[in-house]
Amino acid sequence: MDTVLIGGFAFLACGAVIWLILSRLQKSEASDRKKRLLTYFLLGLLVIMVIVVMQWHAENFKQNYQSSHLLPVQQPVISLLG
């Protein structure tokens, strides 16, 4: 599964939706405080989404890399006798 492609598409789609909401919000007649708070909330939501997508991609990459490329790790034998 290509998590970069899926995550990138999800980020761009979410970013486009947030941009449309923000552009309509700035044209609305809501108070400046409400506009500012909603803007901060939506941008925070976008940042959280980026963190979640990157974490999902990293976990998927680690799982696929470890299962297909690495050999089992052997513990070194430590001898006290020398």
C-alpha beads as a LAMMPS data file, in Angstrom:
LAMMPS data file: protein, C-alpha beads

82 atoms
81 bonds

1 atom types
1 bond types

-500.0 500.0 xlo xhi
-500.0 500.0 ylo yhi
-500.0 500.0 zlo zhi

Masses

1 110.0

Atoms # bond

1 1 1 0.000 0.000 0.000
2 1 1 1.374 3.401 -0.966
3 1 1 0.845 5.454 2.174
4 1 1 2.683 8.477 0.766
5 1 1 0.261 8.770 -2.137
6 1 1 -2.823 8.233 0.011
7 1 1 -1.601 10.526 2.793
8 1 1 -0.574 13.215 0.311
9 1 1 -3.939 13.113 -1.399
10 1 1 -5.750 13.261 1.945
11 1 1 -3.636 16.257 3.014
12 1 1 -4.262 18.121 -0.237
13 1 1 -7.991 17.402 -0.119
14 1 1 -8.258 18.489 3.513
15 1 1 -6.154 21.565 2.796
16 1 1 -8.407 22.525 -0.103
17 1 1 -11.539 22.134 2.024
18 1 1 -10.035 24.208 4.827
19 1 1 -8.943 26.873 2.342
20 1 1 -12.477 27.087 0.921
21 1 1 -13.953 27.350 4.404
22 1 1 -11.454 30.036 5.385
23 1 1 -12.081 32.071 2.237
24 1 1 -15.836 32.009 2.860
25 1 1 -15.308 32.740 6.532
26 1 1 -13.350 35.907 5.747
27 1 1 -16.212 37.156 3.560
28 1 1 -18.816 36.464 6.233
29 1 1 -20.198 39.022 8.621
30 1 1 -19.128 37.171 11.756
31 1 1 -17.234 39.056 14.417
32 1 1 -13.477 39.351 14.070
33 1 1 -12.945 37.268 17.201
34 1 1 -15.056 34.383 15.846
35 1 1 -13.243 34.528 12.513
36 1 1 -9.859 34.462 14.243
37 1 1 -10.798 31.573 16.550
38 1 1 -12.217 29.504 13.697
39 1 1 -9.113 30.200 11.621
40 1 1 -6.843 29.038 14.450
41 1 1 -8.998 25.956 14.985
42 1 1 -8.958 24.976 11.306
43 1 1 -5.219 25.517 10.956
44 1 1 -4.652 23.492 14.123
45 1 1 -6.815 20.745 12.649
46 1 1 -4.636 20.764 9.538
47 1 1 -1.464 20.467 11.632
48 1 1 -2.953 17.558 13.603
49 1 1 -3.883 15.862 10.347
50 1 1 -0.296 16.183 9.085
51 1 1 1.011 14.620 12.298
52 1 1 -1.439 11.717 12.068
53 1 1 -0.636 11.060 8.399
54 1 1 3.118 11.147 9.040
55 1 1 2.773 8.795 12.025
56 1 1 0.621 6.408 9.971
57 1 1 3.163 6.450 7.154
58 1 1 6.099 5.866 9.522
59 1 1 4.397 2.918 11.236
60 1 1 3.505 1.349 7.904
61 1 1 7.034 1.859 6.583
62 1 1 8.631 0.352 9.690
63 1 1 6.324 -2.644 9.597
64 1 1 6.936 -3.308 5.895
65 1 1 10.686 -2.686 6.111
66 1 1 11.224 -4.931 9.115
67 1 1 9.139 -7.769 7.707
68 1 1 10.769 -7.814 4.268
69 1 1 14.353 -6.537 4.582
70 1 1 15.826 -7.243 7.972
71 1 1 17.121 -10.514 9.294
72 1 1 16.187 -11.537 12.803
73 1 1 18.455 -9.870 15.337
74 1 1 20.608 -12.264 17.310
75 1 1 21.567 -11.349 20.839
76 1 1 25.323 -11.319 21.421
77 1 1 26.630 -13.917 23.808
78 1 1 28.562 -12.395 26.681
79 1 1 30.961 -14.694 28.414
80 1 1 32.441 -13.840 31.791
81 1 1 35.127 -16.500 31.393
82 1 1 36.869 -14.640 28.616

Bonds

1 1 1 2
2 1 2 3
3 1 3 4
4 1 4 5
5 1 5 6
6 1 6 7
7 1 7 8
8 1 8 9
9 1 9 10
10 1 10 11
11 1 11 12
12 1 12 13
13 1 13 14
14 1 14 15
15 1 15 16
16 1 16 17
17 1 17 18
18 1 18 19
19 1 19 20
20 1 20 21
21 1 21 22
22 1 22 23
23 1 23 24
24 1 24 25
25 1 25 26
26 1 26 27
27 1 27 28
28 1 28 29
29 1 29 30
30 1 30 31
31 1 31 32
32 1 32 33
33 1 33 34
34 1 34 35
35 1 35 36
36 1 36 37
37 1 37 38
38 1 38 39
39 1 39 40
40 1 40 41
41 1 41 42
42 1 42 43
43 1 43 44
44 1 44 45
45 1 45 46
46 1 46 47
47 1 47 48
48 1 48 49
49 1 49 50
50 1 50 51
51 1 51 52
52 1 52 53
53 1 53 54
54 1 54 55
55 1 55 56
56 1 56 57
57 1 57 58
58 1 58 59
59 1 59 60
60 1 60 61
61 1 61 62
62 1 62 63
63 1 63 64
64 1 64 65
65 1 65 66
66 1 66 67
67 1 67 68
68 1 68 69
69 1 69 70
70 1 70 71
71 1 71 72
72 1 72 73
73 1 73 74
74 1 74 75
75 1 75 76
76 1 76 77
77 1 77 78
78 1 78 79
79 1 79 80
80 1 80 81
81 1 81 82
